[in-house]
């Protein structure tokens, strides 16, 4: 870091020390139940605008805290300060910063970045160094909250493994994952195979930390993980064994928690996944009936009948320390630096730290609040071992290894080619043209030995364009098939989803993630064989076929509600691409599930 950067961070720290006591005794209009008394304060104009990009699990809470700060009358250089919080997955933000941050693609450029964990800051440093970039990230980085990674498990299942009396961890997951008997080995054959829910480590902190934790468990280390350790065949075999139990991956942990809630609502709380790697605070959110963690939705859904409990891996775990990174970016200026320091002091003050604790975060020094207790499935005296994130170059190698070790996928792309797809999607192109470009780009996200097929539907036709096979062998055919799609006719949505899922079920591969990505821009409008029954389709999809359906609601006329119901029935997630120009980013999110 250059002298300018060191001077800036010293100035920021000095400002924080000077004003934190003042902020601590203020009485901001903050409600401990979430929200403010009169909605979000609009920008009054002529303020110093501070843009904060925050990770998904805390963005809603930070938005409400920012509103309280904006109302507090804090100023810098005689001007009011107005803080805006934008939500962005930690890995996605890291990638955007590493490539220079394009406002058009990545959203409002941040003055402050708060990912879930400093692990992402290390990865950003590594990516910048690899491209001979300097600056951007300061040396000394404060934090605002703390939450360890846990293996969340339905209480009944965890108790079958003698939780909380018996220490449990990744080695137990490995044993259950690689035992052909699955839960039968623990006396519960009715629970079937052990199924792990895990997010994609390229985007999600819980997925990244679970991957790192698996390597530490494989090597028996708690620090100093090396490149040699990551390359060890024994360690890679262990990690691959853990990955083999993955039910499907997800772009965010909410995908799993929302589906668990839906299963619990049906009285099937033990049927979806056996465990999911998430932050400790997300266990509390789920047990409140609020898996999104948004303070505004607390109390809108009843608590689950089968709550989750937190297993703190006996081998040690990583923590999300929620850093507050004041970027040393080309757009930085001293006035915004001072505004950032004042907002940081506000967040670290006792009142706001108590608010973090009231939503089951721990304080930034790791102190648990009253929510962290066994009655909530959480243990305040845990974790016993906290793992040290590896150096940036090792962290980069860990992340790169996942592409080789993750569970393989078997996926059908089912694309709506009805006449409405010929209408404008923006950027001077039709919706189908944009979708074809995005689908072609998305093929690069699959591994060479993932298996992919291509189907299309319109009028009364549900037709296979490219048969199922390894991407390495079928890439040219897939690209050509996508390029050949033409728009015409109506939308036999229900019929074609059922046809494709039925084919996937017949050829089901138990050692792969089996899924269908269906892109549709309209409503079901044709039923050539009388198949116009949504409830019938949902009943079929919910019958434990092992095939997940991930719909994309494409364009403003797509029936998002119906597509959400189809996804929920198959225990998957629906994605909103109501703005057709967002389809590139949506495809990235969808394929993160595989």
HELIX and SHEET records of a PDB file:
HELIX    1   1 UNK A    3  UNK A   24  1                                  22    
HELIX    2   2 UNK A   56  UNK A   71  1                                  16    
HELIX    3   3 UNK A   90  UNK A   98  1                                   9    
HELIX    4   4 UNK A  103  UNK A  106  1                                   4    
HELIX    5   5 UNK A  118  UNK A  130  1                                  13    
HELIX    6   6 UNK A  155  UNK A  160  1                                   6    
HELIX    7   7 UNK A  170  UNK A  178  1                                   9    
HELIX    8   8 UNK A  182  UNK A  186  5                                   5    
HELIX    9   9 UNK A  189  UNK A  191  5                                   3    
HELIX   10  10 UNK A  205  UNK A  219  1                                  15    
HELIX   11  11 UNK A  227  UNK A  231  1                                   5    
HELIX   12  12 UNK A  233  UNK A  243  1                                  11    
HELIX   13  13 UNK A  254  UNK A  265  1                                  12    
HELIX   14  14 UNK A  280  UNK A  287  1                                   8    
HELIX   15  15 UNK A  295  UNK A  297  5                                   3    
HELIX   16  16 UNK A  334  UNK A  348  1                                  15    
HELIX   17  17 UNK A  350  UNK A  358  1                                   9    
HELIX   18  18 UNK A  374  UNK A  376  5                                   3    
HELIX   19  19 UNK A  392  UNK A  405  1                                  14    
HELIX   20  20 UNK A  419  UNK A  422  5                                   4    
HELIX   21  21 UNK A  431  UNK A  442  1                                  12    
HELIX   22  22 UNK A  443  UNK A  445  5                                   3    
HELIX   23  23 UNK A  471  UNK A  483  1                                  13    
HELIX   24  24 UNK A  493  UNK A  506  1                                  14    
HELIX   25  25 UNK A  534  UNK A  541  1                                   8    
HELIX   26  26 UNK A  560  UNK A  569  1                                  10    
HELIX   27  27 UNK A  580  UNK A  582  5                                   3    
HELIX   28  28 UNK A  583  UNK A  591  1                                   9    
SHEET    1   A 6 UNK A  75  UNK A  76  0                                        
SHEET    2   A 6 UNK A  79  UNK A  87 -1                                        
SHEET    3   A 6 UNK A  48  UNK A  54  1                                        
SHEET    4   A 6 UNK A 112  UNK A 114  1                                        
SHEET    5   A 6 UNK A 323  UNK A 326 -1                                        
SHEET    6   A 6 UNK A 142  UNK A 143 -1                                        
SHEET    1   B 5 UNK A 246  UNK A 250  0                                        
SHEET    2   B 5 UNK A 196  UNK A 199  1                                        
SHEET    3   B 5 UNK A 275  UNK A 279  1                                        
SHEET    4   B 5 UNK A 147  UNK A 154 -1                                        
SHEET    5   B 5 UNK A 308  UNK A 311 -1                                        
SHEET    1   C 5 UNK A 246  UNK A 250  0                                        
SHEET    2   C 5 UNK A 196  UNK A 199  1                                        
SHEET    3   C 5 UNK A 275  UNK A 279  1                                        
SHEET    4   C 5 UNK A 147  UNK A 154 -1                                        
SHEET    5   C 5 UNK A 319  UNK A 320 -1                                        
SHEET    1   D 6 UNK A 461  UNK A 470  0                                        
SHEET    2   D 6 UNK A 451  UNK A 458 -1                                        
SHEET    3   D 6 UNK A 409  UNK A 416  1                                        
SHEET    4   D 6 UNK A 513  UNK A 520  1                                        
SHEET    5   D 6 UNK A 548  UNK A 554  1                                        
SHEET    6   D 6 UNK A 575  UNK A 577  1                                        
SHEET    1   E 2 UNK A 424  UNK A 426  0                                        
SHEET    2   E 2 UNK A 429  UNK A 430 -1                                        
END                                                                             
